[in-house]
Amino acid sequence: MSKLNEEKIKEILDKGAEKAKELLADDGKMQHFLDSLEGKLRGIPELGDDLAYVPIFASMTRAYIAGEYKQLPVRTIIMVVSSLIYFVSPIDVVPDTIPVLGYTDDAAVLVACAAFIKPDLDRFIEWRDAQNSEDGEAVDDNETIDSEN
């Protein structure tokens, strides 16, 4: 089992970049992918703090592809989708079937991605919160993902 360091995580995100570009270019494929992501989330009994980035990243991706939030550099949205691809993929550094440990590599990739894109992530969350407060809605990322089915 290899140790995940920043270099390995960048390699993982770079590896998913082409698939991310392909998904971003096709709304149907992206919607199918996000549906798969939501299915995987429902299969995880409890989201830890690190996996809590998944619904935020999904929300960011949905807002981007819907044209509601386009203030993201292409590099950022590709990195976000690439980290989500890694999360959904059954082929990980640590297989997801191993109880507890199975999501540690997924969490590491998600946390690293969030750190790499922090300014863009902060701006998106601020924008999303403002949109929701204008609509009088509370922000709950888990509820947002579950309610879209």
Secondary structure by P-SEA (a helix, b strand, c coil): cccccaaaaaaaaaaaaaaaaaaaacaaaaaaaaaaaaaaaaacccccccccaaaaaaaaaaaaaacccccccaaaaaaaaaaaaaaaccccccccccccccaaaaaaaaaaaaaaaaaaaaaaaaaaaaaaaaacbbbbaaaaaaacc
